[in-house]
Amino acid sequence: MTKVAVIGAGLIGRAWSIVFARAGFEVALWDPAAAAVPQAQDFIAARLPELREAGLLADAPEAVLARLHPATTLAEAVADVAHVQENGPERVPEKQALFAELDRAAPPDAVLASSTSGIPASAFTEVLPGRARCLVAHPVNPPYLVPLVELCPAPWTDPEAVARTRALMVRAAQVPVTVKQEVAGFALNRLQGALLAEAFRLLAADVISPEDLDATVKHGLGLRWSFMGPLETIDLNAPGGLADYCARYGSLYAQMQQEMTPMAWDAALVGRLQAARRAALPAGEVPARHGWRDRRLMALAAHKAQQPD
C-alpha cells in the first residue's frame, strides 16, 4: 500500500488528501495548527458523497475516509512514506525551514514535493543534504476536480525523483506535465497571465465590458480549451493544419503582439473591475458560487472521464 504524507491541511492540503485517498493511498495528514486537521476531515467527509454521486469516486466514501490518518507531529506524518506533498505558506523562509525539517525526518528515498504556485524549488532546497529528491508538484485548485499537476525540478533534482513523482501522479488519476526548467509562474500561470494581461488591456481601453469579456472566454475559447490545447485548436482550424494556420494568420498575430505592450494593473482599473464583479456577484453570494463552480467541474470531469481522449 502506497503511503503519502500531506503537510498542511488548508485549502490545497485537504484537496490533495482527497486525490490520494481516492486513489487508494494511505494518507497521513498533519498541520501545525491543531484545529486544521479536524476541519479538513469534516470538509472531506462532506465532499466525498458529492464525488460519489457524480461518478468520481469508485469506492464508498467511508472506505476512502478510512485511508486518511491524522498525525500529531510532522515526524509521525512522514514516517514510512514514499511521497510527501507540502502545502505550507507561500513564503521562502517558511518553506526553507519546513523542507529542512522534512529532509531530516522523511525516509531518505521519499520524494519531497511542494505545491507552491510560483516559488522555484531552488529557492528553498539548495542547502539540503537531500536536495536531489525535492521538486515542485503544483496542482490546479481543486486538484480532485482539475487533474493537471506541473512538475518542476530544481537544477539539482534527480531525474528519477521526477519520474517517480510523475508515475505516482498518474496512479492518483492526475495529469502530470513536466516544466523542464525553472521559470517564474511555471507554465500554467504564464499562460493564464498572458490571457489576463490582454484582458486587462482590453478593459482598460474600454474595448469590451467585463461581462462580455468573461462571456468571450466562457462561451468561446473555453469550450474548445476544455478538451484540447491551443496548438491542437489551431491545427484543426485551417485546412492544412498548424503551418497553414500560421501562414494565414501569422501577420495578424504579429500586429496584435506589437500592440500588446506591458501594462501595470493600476488601482483605478482594479477598483473598477472589482466593483463590476461585486455588482454581478455580491460578496454574500461568493461561497454559494464556489459550490456551484465545483459542481460544474464535477459534471465536466465526469463527462470527460467517459469520453475517448
C-alpha positions in Angstrom: 0.0 0.0 0.0 1.5 3.3 -1.1 1.8 5.8 1.8 1.9 9.5 1.3 2.1 12.5 3.7 0.2 15.7 3.2 1.8 18.5 5.2 -0.6 21.4 5.7 -4.3 20.8 5.9 -5.6 24.0 4.4 -7.4 24.5 1.1 -4.9 22.7 -1.0 -3.8 20.1 1.6 -7.3 18.8 2.1 -7.8 18.7 -1.6 -4.6 16.6 -2.1 -5.9 14.3 0.7 -9.0 13.6 -1.4 -6.8 12.9 -4.5 -4.5 10.4 -2.8 -7.1 8.7 -0.6 -9.5 8.3 -3.6 -6.7 6.6 -5.5 -6.3 4.0 -2.7 -3.2 5.5 -1.0 -2.9 5.7 2.8 -2.6 9.4 3.7 -1.1 10.9 6.8 -2.3 14.5 7.3 -0.5 17.0 9.5 -0.8 20.7 10.2 0.9 22.9 12.8 -2.5 24.3 13.7 -4.2 21.8 15.8 -7.7 22.6 14.6 -6.8 22.4 10.9 -6.8 18.7 10.5 -10.3 18.0 12.1 -11.7 20.9 9.9 -10.1 19.2 6.9 -11.6 15.9 7.8 -15.0 17.5 8.1 -14.6 19.1 4.7 -13.5 15.8 3.1 -16.3 13.8 4.7 -18.9 16.3 3.3 -17.3 16.3 -0.2 -16.8 12.6 -0.8 -20.6 11.8 -1.1 -20.9 14.5 -3.8 -18.0 13.0 -5.7 -19.5 9.5 -5.4 -22.9 10.8 -6.7 -21.1 12.5 -9.6 -19.3 9.2 -10.6 -15.9 10.5 -9.5 -15.4 8.1 -6.6 -15.1 4.4 -7.2 -15.1 3.4 -3.5 -17.6 4.1 -0.8 -17.0 7.4 0.9 -16.5 5.6 4.2 -13.7 3.5 2.7 -11.9 6.5 1.3 -12.2 8.4 4.5 -10.7 5.5 6.4 -7.5 5.9 4.4 -6.9 9.4 6.0 -4.9 9.3 9.2 -4.4 12.4 11.3 -0.8 12.8 12.6 0.1 14.6 15.8 3.7 15.5 14.7 5.4 16.1 11.4 7.8 13.3 12.1 4.9 10.9 12.6 3.3 12.0 9.4 6.3 11.4 7.2 7.5 8.1 8.8 7.5 5.3 6.3 6.1 7.2 3.3 7.0 7.2 -0.3 5.9 10.7 -1.1 5.5 14.0 0.8 3.2 16.8 -0.5 4.0 20.1 1.2 1.3 22.8 1.4 2.8 25.4 3.6 2.8 29.2 3.4 3.9 30.8 0.1 6.9 32.5 1.7 10.5 31.4 1.1 11.8 31.5 4.7 8.9 29.2 5.9 9.5 26.8 3.0 13.2 26.7 3.7 12.6 25.8 7.4 9.9 23.3 6.6 11.9 21.5 3.9 14.9 21.3 6.2 12.7 19.6 8.7 11.1 17.3 6.1 14.6 16.4 4.8 15.7 15.3 8.3 12.5 13.4 9.2 11.3 11.7 6.0 12.8 8.4 4.8 15.8 9.0 2.6 14.1 7.5 -0.5 10.9 9.6 -0.1 10.2 12.3 -2.7 9.6 15.8 -1.2 7.2 17.8 -3.4 5.9 21.3 -2.9 2.5 22.6 -4.0 3.8 26.1 -4.4 2.2 28.2 -7.1 5.3 30.1 -8.1 8.3 29.7 -5.8 11.0 27.7 -7.6 12.3 24.6 -5.8 15.9 26.0 -6.0 14.8 28.9 -3.6 14.2 26.5 -0.7 16.2 23.3 -1.3 19.7 24.4 -2.3 21.4 23.7 1.0 19.6 20.5 1.9 21.5 17.2 2.0 18.6 15.5 0.2 18.0 18.3 -2.3 18.2 15.8 -5.2 14.8 14.4 -4.1 13.0 17.8 -4.0 10.8 19.4 -6.7 7.6 21.3 -7.2 4.4 19.5 -7.9 2.0 22.4 -8.5 -1.7 21.5 -8.7 -4.6 23.4 -10.1 -7.3 24.2 -7.5 -9.1 22.0 -6.7 -6.9 19.1 -7.8 -9.6 16.4 -7.1 -11.6 18.1 -9.9 -8.9 19.6 -12.1 -6.2 17.0 -12.6 -3.3 18.9 -14.1 -0.1 18.9 -11.9 3.0 20.8 -13.0 6.2 19.0 -12.1 9.1 21.5 -12.0 12.5 20.3 -10.7 15.4 22.4 -9.4 18.7 22.2 -11.4 19.9 19.6 -9.0 16.7 17.4 -8.8 17.4 13.8 -9.7 15.5 12.9 -12.9 14.5 9.7 -11.1 12.6 11.8 -8.5 10.7 13.5 -11.3 9.9 10.1 -12.9 8.7 8.6 -9.6 6.5 11.6 -9.0 5.1 11.5 -12.5 4.3 7.8 -12.1 2.7 8.4 -8.6 0.5 11.2 -10.0 -0.7 9.0 -12.9 -1.6 6.4 -10.4 -3.6 9.1 -8.5 -5.5 9.8 -11.7 -3.8 13.2 -12.1 -2.3 14.5 -15.4 1.3 15.4 -14.7 3.3 17.7 -17.1 7.0 18.4 -16.7 8.2 22.0 -16.8 11.8 21.2 -17.7 13.4 24.4 -16.3 12.6 26.9 -13.6 10.6 29.9 -14.9 8.5 32.4 -13.0 4.9 31.1 -12.7 5.9 27.7 -14.2 3.8 27.1 -17.4 0.1 27.2 -16.4 0.3 30.6 -14.7 2.4 32.1 -17.5 -0.4 31.0 -20.0 -3.1 32.3 -17.6 -1.0 35.5 -17.2 -0.9 36.1 -20.9 -4.6 35.9 -21.2 -5.2 38.1 -18.1 -2.7 40.7 -19.4 -4.6 41.1 -22.7 -8.0 41.0 -20.9 -6.9 43.9 -18.6 -5.6 45.9 -21.6 -8.9 45.5 -23.4 -10.8 46.5 -20.3 -8.5 49.5 -19.6 -9.1 50.8 -23.1 -12.9 50.1 -22.8 -12.9 47.9 -25.8 -15.3 45.5 -24.2 -17.3 45.2 -20.9 -16.2 42.9 -18.1 -19.3 40.8 -18.6 -18.8 40.4 -22.3 -15.1 39.7 -21.8 -15.9 36.8 -19.5 -18.6 35.6 -21.9 -15.9 35.6 -24.7 -13.9 33.0 -22.8 -16.8 31.2 -21.2 -18.8 30.6 -24.4 -15.9 30.8 -26.9 -12.3 29.9 -26.2 -13.1 28.0 -23.0 -15.4 25.5 -24.8 -12.6 24.3 -27.0 -9.9 24.6 -24.4 -11.9 22.2 -22.1 -10.8 19.3 -24.2 -7.9 20.4 -26.4 -5.0 22.8 -26.1 -4.1 25.9 -28.2 -1.8 24.0 -30.6 -4.4 21.4 -31.5 -7.0 24.1 -31.7 -5.2 26.0 -34.5 -4.1 22.7 -36.1 -7.8 21.9 -36.7 -8.8 25.5 -37.7 -7.0 25.5 -41.1 -7.3 23.0 -43.9 -3.5 22.4 -44.0 -3.1 22.2 -40.2 -0.9 24.3 -37.9 1.5 25.5 -40.6 -1.4 26.6 -42.8 -3.0 28.5 -39.9 0.3 30.3 -39.2 0.6 31.2 -42.9 -2.9 32.6 -43.0 -3.0 34.5 -39.7 0.7 34.9 -38.7 0.8 38.6 -39.8 -2.4 39.4 -37.9 -0.9 37.9 -34.7 2.4 39.7 -35.3 0.4 43.0 -35.5 -1.5 42.2 -32.3 1.7 41.4 -30.4 3.1 44.8 -31.3 0.0 46.3 -29.6 0.4 44.1 -26.5 2.7 46.3 -24.6 3.2 45.6 -20.8 0.8 47.5 -18.6 0.6 47.7 -14.8 -2.7 46.8 -13.2 -3.3 50.2 -11.5 -5.6 50.8 -8.6 -8.2 52.6 -10.7 -8.6 49.7 -13.1 -8.6 47.1 -10.4 -11.2 49.0 -8.4 -13.4 49.3 -11.5 -13.2 45.6 -12.2 -13.7 44.7 -8.5 -16.9 46.8 -8.5 -18.1 45.1 -11.7 -17.6 41.7 -10.1 -19.3 42.6 -6.9 -22.2 44.0 -8.8 -22.5 40.7 -10.7 -21.8 38.6 -7.6 -22.4 40.2 -4.2 -19.9 39.2 -1.6 -22.5 37.3 0.4 -23.2 35.0 -2.6 -19.5 34.1 -3.2 -19.5 30.9 -1.0 -22.5 29.6 -2.9 -20.9 30.4 -6.2 -17.8 28.4 -5.1 -20.1 25.4 -4.6 -21.7 26.0 -8.0 -18.3 26.1 -9.6 -17.3 22.8 -8.0 -20.5 21.1 -9.1 -20.0 22.3 -12.6 -16.4 21.0 -12.5 -17.6 17.7 -11.2 -20.1 17.4 -14.1 -17.4 18.3 -16.6 -14.9 15.9 -15.0 -17.4 13.1 -15.1 -18.2 13.8 -18.7 -14.6 13.9 -19.8 -13.9 10.6 -17.9 -16.5 8.9 -20.2 -15.1 10.2 -23.4 -12.2 8.9 -25.6 -9.1 11.0 -25.4 
